Amino acid sequence: MKKALVGSLIGVAIVVALDTFARVIISIYMGLNYPMISYTEFPGIIWPMLLTLIGGFTVFFGAMFTLTYGRTNRLVALLNLLFFIILLRYGQIYLLTGIESLFYPITTLVLSLGSILLAWQLTDPKKQSVPDEQKEEVDLEDSHQDYHNPQEN
């Protein structure tokens, strides 16, 4: 339980750090003052769309860390991360209400939820790609196949 909470908090820290890092890099590249949560202060349509996609990817990385670190209580880790991500993205939407269009923040929220679902599916321990029967090593010495030793007549 404690490990799931710590993992989800570290996952949210990863999301905030990578999101902030991307915004700082784009702001320096464009020569702008650093817009903390805004999307439309960046010129053009490419930069807000890129920030929206980066928002989805950062949540995916945070969710992958959370679900692998707290794998003993995966459901608790997922619910904690989901709560914190919704709180983070909803806070962003709330602060941007009335200031700019809410298309990009809402799209980022939807991509974030989809990223969490994708990470949940990818880290599912019950889903095995190779059955156990195929994982067992075949002992070639005990097999009675004489492929390499033909019988002499």
C-alpha positions in Angstrom: 0.0 0.0 0.0 2.8 2.4 1.0 4.8 1.4 -2.1 1.8 2.1 -4.4 1.3 5.6 -2.9 5.0 6.4 -3.2 5.1 5.0 -6.8 2.1 7.1 -7.8 3.6 10.2 -6.3 6.9 9.6 -8.1 4.8 9.0 -11.3 3.1 12.4 -10.9 6.5 14.0 -10.3 7.8 12.4 -13.6 4.8 13.8 -15.4 5.2 17.3 -14.0 9.0 17.3 -14.5 8.8 16.1 -18.2 5.9 18.4 -19.0 7.8 21.4 -17.5 11.0 20.4 -19.2 9.2 20.3 -22.6 7.6 23.7 -22.0 10.9 25.3 -21.0 12.7 23.9 -24.1 10.0 25.1 -26.4 9.9 28.5 -24.7 13.6 28.9 -25.0 13.5 27.8 -28.7 10.7 30.3 -29.5 12.2 33.1 -27.3 9.0 33.5 -25.2 8.5 34.0 -21.5 7.7 30.7 -19.9 3.9 30.1 -20.0 3.4 27.7 -17.1 0.0 26.1 -18.1 -1.0 28.0 -21.2 -1.2 26.4 -24.7 -2.3 29.2 -26.9 0.5 31.6 -25.9 2.8 29.6 -28.1 2.6 30.8 -31.7 1.0 28.7 -34.5 -0.9 25.5 -34.2 2.1 23.0 -34.1 3.4 24.0 -30.7 0.1 23.6 -28.8 -0.5 20.3 -30.5 3.0 19.2 -29.7 2.5 20.1 -26.0 -0.8 18.2 -26.0 0.9 15.1 -27.3 3.9 15.5 -24.9 1.3 15.7 -22.1 0.0 12.3 -23.1 3.4 10.7 -23.4 4.6 12.1 -20.1 1.6 10.5 -18.4 2.4 7.2 -20.1 6.0 7.3 -18.7 4.7 8.2 -15.3 2.1 5.4 -15.4 4.7 2.8 -16.5 6.9 3.7 -13.6 4.0 3.7 -11.1 2.7 0.3 -12.3 6.1 -1.3 -12.3 7.2 0.1 -9.0 4.0 -0.6 -7.2 3.3 -4.0 -8.8 2.4 -5.7 -5.6 -0.7 -3.4 -5.3 -1.3 -2.5 -8.9 -4.9 -1.5 -8.5 -4.1 0.9 -5.6 -1.2 2.4 -7.5 -3.4 2.9 -10.6 -6.2 4.5 -8.6 -3.8 6.8 -6.8 -2.1 7.8 -10.1 -5.5 8.3 -11.8 -6.7 10.6 -8.9 -3.5 12.7 -9.0 -3.5 13.0 -12.8 -7.1 14.0 -13.0 -6.5 16.5 -10.2 -3.5 17.9 -12.1 -5.2 18.1 -15.5 -8.5 19.4 -14.0 -6.6 22.1 -12.2 -5.0 23.1 -15.5 -8.5 23.2 -17.1 -9.9 25.2 -14.2 -7.1 27.8 -14.4 -7.5 28.2 -18.2 -11.3 28.6 -18.1 -12.2 32.0 -19.5 -8.6 32.8 -20.6 -8.2 30.6 -23.6 -9.8 27.8 -25.6 -10.2 24.6 -23.6 -9.7 22.3 -26.5 -6.0 21.6 -25.8 -6.3 21.0 -22.0 -9.3 18.7 -22.4 -7.5 16.8 -25.2 -4.5 16.5 -22.9 -6.8 15.1 -20.2 -8.3 12.5 -22.6 -4.8 11.5 -23.9 -3.6 11.2 -20.3 -6.4 8.8 -19.4 -5.8 6.8 -22.5 -2.1 6.6 -21.7 -2.9 5.3 -18.2 -5.1 2.6 -19.8 -2.4 1.7 -22.3 0.2 1.4 -19.5 -2.2 -0.7 -17.5 -2.7 -3.1 -20.4 1.1 -3.3 -21.2 2.1 -4.1 -17.6 -0.7 -6.7 -17.0 1.1 -9.8 -15.5 -1.8 -12.1 -16.3 -1.3 -11.6 -20.0 1.5 -13.8 -21.2 2.8 -13.7 -24.7 4.4 -17.2 -24.6 2.6 -20.1 -22.9 4.4 -22.0 -20.1 4.7 -25.1 -22.2 6.9 -23.3 -24.8 9.1 -21.8 -22.1 10.3 -25.1 -20.8 13.6 -26.1 -22.3 13.6 -29.3 -24.4 16.3 -31.7 -23.4 17.9 -32.8 -26.6 19.8 -35.6 -25.2 16.7 -37.4 -23.9 14.8 -37.0 -27.1 14.7 -40.0 -29.3 15.1 -38.2 -32.5 17.9 -39.4 -34.6 18.2 -36.6 -37.0 22.0 -36.3 -36.8 22.8 -39.9 -36.2 21.4 -41.9 -39.1 21.2 -45.6 -38.6 23.8 -47.6 -40.4 22.7 -50.6 -42.5 
